[in-house]
Amino acid sequence: MLATYLIGLREGLEATLVVSILIAFLVKSDRKDRLPQVWLGVGLAVVISVVFGWLLSYTETSLLSDYKDQELFEAVTSIAAVGFVTWMIFWMRRAARGIAGELRNKLQDALAVGSFAVGFMAFLAVVREGLETSLIFYSAVQGANLDGGPLYALIGGILSAVAIGYLMVATAIRINLSIFFTVTGTLLILVAAGIFKYGVHDLQESQILPGINNIAYHIGGVLDPSTWYATLLTGMFNITAEPTVLEVIAWIAYGVPVLVLFLWRPRRKPAAQPAAPSDVPLPAPSPQQ
């Protein structure tokens, strides 16, 4: 539930920020007549995202009857979800500072084209996050006991993101988005490492990869599945008591380098300052003859 809440919060806030910027620009530009097109685009994107999530579940449970095919489908969706998470995290870190100005420029062009372009722009902003959310959510809850909790947590994360976006726009509350995206990005990388590990396990179950019986370690005595911390570690990061060797390699091979690249900030060298006139050394006097 914590993992799916985090997914909903992170993806939801990205979409909320984009929509908030669009709405604020239209309001300040006295173009409130285009707001219905924005909401129409947002609503259509939400519907498509929900249908996409349902289609993923329907494909596995109804269209794929063979066990190996189901495991292979889960593996492919898991690896695809990891790719989307990784791209999204690094894209947001790079684009966060200039996203507002870029969106305003694009919206100005869309206003010149017409109502359809405005609605389509809002649609694209939300549908990208919505499709990513559906895919990541589907991959994150594979193998879990779906009693409704993960779905409620996902919806709760999205609603929290909407509330944060509203407070940022309608009140004087300001959130340090750099810190927010750094913290949530770090946690999502660990979640993605667990999803990648699960994808490798599915490839082993479908006999695409070997080593399903090569267990790396046994820590059942320490990581008791009935304890709350075991549930937390398994649900958030897919850390299990008896993983295979390939699963451990996959978790480390993805999690460690991606986390280092994400957190590493190269130090910028200060620009060289031109020397002041008084700092320029004077030529040595010539010796007198």
Secondary structure, DSSP 8 states (H G I E B T S, - for coil): -HHHHHHHHHHHHHHHHHHHHHHHHHHHTT-GGGHHHHHHHHHHHHHHHHHHHHHHHHIIIII--SHHHHHHHHHHHHHHHHHHHHHHHHHHHHHTTTHHHHHHHHHHHHHHH-HHHHHHHHHHHHHHHHHHHHHHHHHHTTTS--SSHHHHHHHHHHHHHHHHHHHHHHSS----HHHHHHHHHHHHHHHHHHHHHHHHHHHHHTTSSS-TT-B----TTTS-TTSHHHHHHHHHH---SS-BHHHHHHHHHHHHHHHHHHH-------------GGGS---------
